[in-house]
Structures are given as C-alpha cells and as structure tokens.
C-alpha cells in the first residue's frame, strides 16, 4: 500500500518564539512515514524547506514569520497535503503553558509618570512571570455631582500579543483590515489590553469587548475560553453549565452569573466596585493577561468574535443605504457600534448619515456621532488618523460593501 497522507494536525494560531508540533495523519508503513518531507509557505509566497523528515514537524516560529500567516505542507505521497492557514501572533516572550491551578499575586506600586504625577500601578506575578496588569485611571461622565468611574487599564502593546491584519487576511479577507482602525484606537492592537475604569465594568482584549452586554462581546469570548481544557487552571471557580438549554457562565456548584437580559452578577464577580480600583479586579485581569500570553488560540477566539461582531454591525443596516459604501465609512460605523458612541439613538444617527448624497459627507457625519467629552473627541481623531493612513497606502478606499453578499468587493 502506497503512503497516503490524509491531513495535518496542529495549532490554528501560533506565537513567535514558541515551539509547536505538526503531525501528519498518514496511512502506510513506519518506514514510509519516515520519508515524509516538510515545508512551510508564508503568505508572501516565500517557501521554507525543512531538513527534518518523518511523520511530524517540530517548529520554533521565528520572528520573521511575524505579520504573516503560513501553511504547512507534508509531502510523502502522490499528492502533498497542505494545512489551513495558520495565524502568526507576534509577542515579545510567550508565557509557559500551565498544568496546575495558576497562583496569581498582585500588588499596587506607587510611582511617578512622565509628567511627574503620583500614580499607582498594579503588578502581577504568576508562574514565575512578572508583568504589569494596569495603571490607575478614572473617567468622569460629567453631571452634578460628577459621575466618576475608577479602575485600571493598560494597552501593554510593548509586550503583546499583537494583532496583525496581514496575519489574518488569509482567513478573514478584508474584514481583517476593517478591524484595524478600531483595535488601534482601543488598545493599540494588543490582545491583552485591559480596562476597568468606565461603565463597561471590565473590557478586555483586541477590541475591548465589554462585560456589560448580555449574550455578546466579552460574554461570548469568555464562554469559549472557559470551555477550553486549561480553563480550570485560570478560573477554577467558574464553569460552563447548561441552564434551560443554554450555555451559561456559572460559579462552580452555584447559579448562573449571566442570562439573556443581564450580566450584573458576572460584572460584580469581575469588578465588584466600579468606583474604585482594587486587588480583586487586578487579580482577574492578571489571570486573563497570562492566559492570553500563554495560549495563542485565545487570541484567535478574540479575532474571530471581533470579525463576527463587525459583520453583524453592518448587516443590521441592510436596506438602509449601506450598499456600495466604502470600507472607510463602514469602519467608522463599526467603531461607533463597538464603542457605543451616540447612545440609544446611534442607529438613527447612522441611518441619517448614510442618507447623505456623497461619501465625503457621510464620512464626516459619522465622525460627528459622539459626545462633547474630550475622550470621545480624542478617540475619533485617532480613528480618522488610522483610516486616512490606510487610504494613503491604498488599503482603504478601493473596496465597497455589498449588502447581499455581506462582504467587501
């Protein structure tokens, strides 16, 4: 019987500097399996041959793979077998995977920032890794008396892991680019970005999904994370249970922390006091950060749900003159919906903007959907800057949204 390779088993996402094994599922004798040759093909079509032969390939992902996806090819029979595109996530130093409950300790440290102002930083230590969890921060929503939320946050983009649209384009097409303005403005493209100082209670990751929204965003991402085999090492007190036919985040042996209408109990678990920063929320953030830096599949989950959410934002405008609008316009709409600018009337304001007679007027009207608060003005300026940079490179400004296909053409 001639050697026949049926598939390649391995990860869907990898970190730079980390080591992974890709195994061939092959039919044939052991001697025949030893003849299998391996190569990888980067998304820029560069082919890398590997000297090793045999049923599996163990590969340490070099820094040069950053900004790409790649395919693994096993060649040992009449027809070589190619893996699906594997996403490369850049990180300065991957954390070790865990095999027992993760013990996390956090502490607050007083320091002076670049402006010589007294600040507080929370540091975490887990599994011999020491890292920043967040810096004290506050957000005043105005009013009398002032409506101030306090907590901590950090983009942590100097450490990562970091998003690269080029890495995800093979999987998501132009949607990988549509995410770029929002994630750059939100958390500088960091999968481990943190925020507990606004009404979202806890926002985490690539596009800062909030724990406040039921059956969406952070809740969906966290559910899938909690179904992973290593989840018990990070949040041993939580589990996913079937409640009335639906998967719910529950305390072990206890009731659900969220349902179709509310995430109040989950928010209290993650960040009990939204008016003050403390060690309890820092510990939860520290666990999420470590998890994200140890398992690239967690990054992959975030990216997948971000794309699904952005697709949903545009599909909800079907029939409202979204047809044929540029990717620049669509990116602003997605950002408005993702951040929640415009409040309860956001959809009405978006539809009014779409009804204008030129793309330039539509774009300006969409940027104007915000409050007078400086933090929202700053966000819009950052968003506009990223979009204009992408237009100058020819990445944006060419494709338009086709509402029938639900995609860019």
N, C-alpha and C positions, 0 to 999 in steps of 0.2 A: 504493500500500500504506500503510495507516494505521500510525502509530507504535505499536510494541509493546515494552514493557519486560519482559524475562524474569526478570532477577534483579539484585541489588545486590551488588557485590564490595567487600569492605572488611574491616577487622580484627574479631575476635571480642571483643577487650578493648582498652581504651584507658586512657591516663593523663590525669589532669587536667593542664592547662597544655601538653599536647603537641598536635601538629597531624597530622591524618590525612586521607586522601582516600577517598571512597566513590564508586565508579564504577558507572554503570548499564550493563547489558548490554542494548542496545536494538536492535530491528530497525526501520529507517526511514531517511529521508534525513538528511543532515547538518543541514539547516535544521530538520527536525522535532526532531532531538535537542537543538537549542539551545533548544527550548521547554519542556524538562523542568523542572518546579518541584520544590523540595526542602523538606522539613520534618522535624523530629525530634520524637518524643513520648517524654517522660520516664516513668518507672514510676509517678509520681504523677499521670499523665494530663495533665500540662502540655504544650501544643503550642507549638513554636517554629518560626515560619516563617523561611525564609532568602531573602534578596533575590536571591541568585545563581540563574541559570537556565543549564541546559546539561547535558551528559552526565555531569558529575561534580560532587561537592560536596567542597570542602576546608574542614575544620572544625577550629578550635582549641578543645579541650574546656575550657569554663570551669569554675571552681571550684564553681559552683552545681550542676553535674552530679554532684558527689561524693555518694555514698550512694544512687545510683540506677543503674538500667540504662536504656537508651534504645533506641528503634528509629528507623531512618532510612527515610523514605518518599519514593520518587521518583514524581512524578505527571506523566504526559505523554501517557497514552493513555486508553482507556476504563476501564481498571482500574488504579489505583495499585498499586505493588509495595512491600511492606514487608520490611525486613531482619529477621533473627532478633534477639533481644535482645542488645545489646552491653553488656558489663560495664564500668563506670567504676571504675578503681582510683585511689584518692587517693594523691598523692605530692607532697612539697614542691617538688621540682625533678627532672624526669626527666633521666637522663643521655643524652648523644648516642649514637645507634647507631654501630656500628663497621664499618669497611670494610677493616680490615687487622688482623693479629695484635695483640691488646691487650698492651701492655707495662705490667706492674704492678710497682711498687716498694713495699715495706713497710718500716716501721721501728718499733722499740719506743721508747716515750717514758715516762719516769718522771714521775709526778705524785702529788698527794695527793688522796684522795677527800674526800667531805663530812665524814667522821669524822677527817680529818687523818691517815689512814693512807697509808703509801707503797704505791703501786700501779704497775702497768705497763699501758700502753695501746698497741695496735698500730694504726698509721695506714697507709692505703693511698693511693697516687696512681696514677691511670690516666686516660689520655685527657683530661688537664687537670682531672680531678675529684679532689678531696681528701676523704677520708672516713674515719670510724672503722671499723675491722674488728672489733675486740673488746677486751675488758678481761680481764686475767689473772684466773683463777678456779680453784678447786680443790674437789673433792668427796671426802669421806672416807666410805668404805663401812663403816668400823669394823673390828674384829678386832685381833689382835695378831700381828705388828706392824700398824700402821694401813694400810689399803688405800686409798691416796690417788691420785686421778687429777687431773692438772693440764692446763690448756689455756687457752682464752679463750672469751668469749661476750659477746653484746650483743643486746638486743631491738631497738634502733635505731628505736623507734616514733615518735621525734620527726621522723624523715626519711621513713620509709616504704620502699616502698609498703605501704599498709594495707588490710586486708580490711574489707569492709562486707557484712553479711548482706543488707541491703536491695538492694545491687547484684546479688547472686547469686540472690535469691529467684525471679526470673522464670525462671531456668534450672534451679535445683535444688529449688525449693519449700521445704518446711520443713527439709530437710536443711541448707540454708544457715544456719539457726538452730542446729541440733544441733551444728554445728562450733564455735559461738561460745564456750561455756564452756571448751573445751579450748584453743582458739587464744589466748584471752585469758590463761589461766593459763600457757601455754607461752611465747609470745613477744610478748604484748600485741598480737596481730593483725597482726604485721609479716611480710611475705613474705620479708624479708631477714634475719630473726633467725638468730643463729649460736650454736653450742655445740660445743666440742671438749674439755670437761673432765669427761666421765663415760664410762661403759662403752660408750656408743653410738659412741664414737670421733669421728664427725662427725655432728652433727644440724643440719639447715638448713631454714629456711623456716617456713611458716604453722603447721603442727602439729608441727614439729621431727622430721620423719622421720629415722630413724637409718640410717647406712650399714652397720650390723651385720647387718641381716636380709636374707637371700637372697631374690631374686625378689619383693621387696615394697618398699613405702615409698620411701626415698631412691633405691634402685637403679632402680625403675621411672620415677620422676620424672627422674632424671639421664639415663637412656637416651633418653627422649623429647627432653630438652634437647639431647643430643648428636646427635640426628637433624635438628635444625634447621639451616638454611643458615648461620647466623652462628656455629655451634659451633666451627668451625675457628679462629675469631679468639680464642676464650676458652681452649679446651683443645686446642691443635693437636697435642698428643702423644697424644691419645686418639681412638678411632674405634669405631663400632659395626660388628661383623662377625658373619656367620653362622657359628656353631660348632655342628656337629651338629644343624642345623636350628633353632637358637635364637639370637636376637639377644643378643650379649654385649658388655660394655664391655671393650675391648682397648687395650693400648698399640699405637701405630701400628707395624705390622710385627712385632708381638710376640704373646704369648699373652693369653688372657682373664684379666681381673682378678677375675672372679666366675663362679660357676656355681650349680647348683641347691642346693648344700649349704653354700657358704661365700662370704663377701665379704672374707676376710682380706687378700688382695692389694690389693683396692680400698681397704680401710681403711688399709693401710700406705702406699698412694700418697697418700691424702688427709691422713692424720695419723699420721706414722710413729711418733712416740713419745707414747703416751697419758699418760705420767707427767711430761711437761714441755711447756711452750709454746714455740713457735719460729717463725722466719720462714717455714719451708716450709708449715706448715699455714695461717699467716696469708695467704700468697700465694694459696693455693687458695680460702680464704674470700673474699679480696678480689675474685677473679675471679667467684665466684658472686654476690656482692653487686652488683657492677657490672652483670652480666648481667641480674639481676632488676630493677634500676632503669632499665635501658635498653629492655627488651622486655616489655610488659605480658602478652604471650602466655605468658611464663614463669610469671607469677603465675597465669594461667588454668590451666596444667598442674598447678600445685600444688593449686589448689582442686578440680579435677576428681578427682585421685587421692585427696585427703583425703575427699571425699564417697564415693568408691568403697570406700575402706578402712572408713569408718564403717558403710556399708551391710553390708559383709562381717562386721563385728564382731557385728551384731545377727542377721544371717541364720544365723550359726553356732549361735545359741541357739534355732532353730526347734524347737518341741516341748518346750522347757524353761520353759514358763510365761512367755515373753516376750510372748505375745499379750495385748493390751489394756493393757500397761504404759504409764505416762505418758512424755511426752517428757523430763521431768526425770530419771526413772530411767534412760531409755535414754542420755541424755547422760553420766551417771556411768559407765555400763558402757563406753561408747566411750572415755571418758577413761582408765579403768583399763587397757583393752586397748592404747590408744595409748601410754601411758607405761610400761606393763609392771609396774604395781603388782600385788602378790600373787604374783609369781614363777611357777613352773611349776604351782602349784595355783590360779592365778587363776580359771580356768574353773569349777573345782569350787566355789570360794567364791562366785562369781557365781550359779551354779545354786542353791546353798543359800540365798542371799539372796532369789532370785526365788520360792522356795517359801514364804516367809513370808506371813502371811494379810492384811496391809494394805500399801498403797502406802507409808505413812509408815515402817513397819518395814523394808520392802525398801530404801527410800532410805537410812535410817540404817545398815543393814548393809552396803550397798555403799560408803558413805563410809568405813566402818571397815576396808575392804580396803586396808591399807597397812602399812608397817613402822613402827617406833617412831622412826625418824630424823626430826629436826625439819624437814628439807627436804621430806619427803613430807607431814608434817602441814601445813606451810605451803601446799603445793600443794592439798591437799584443802580447806583453809579458803578459798582463793581460788576454787576451783571452786564450792563451795557458795554463796559470795557472789554469783557471776555468775548461777547458776541461780535463786537467790531474787530477784535483781533482775529477771530476765526473767519470773519468775512474777508479781511485783508489777505489771509492765506488761501482763500478760495475753498475753505472747508464749508462755510455757510454762504448762503446767497445763491446757491445753484439749485438745490432740491426743494420741491414743494410737496405739501401734504395732500395725499389722495384719500379722501374720507371713505370711499368704497373699499379700497384695499387696506385702509388703516395703516398706511405706511408712506414713506417718502419716495418720490420718483424724480 
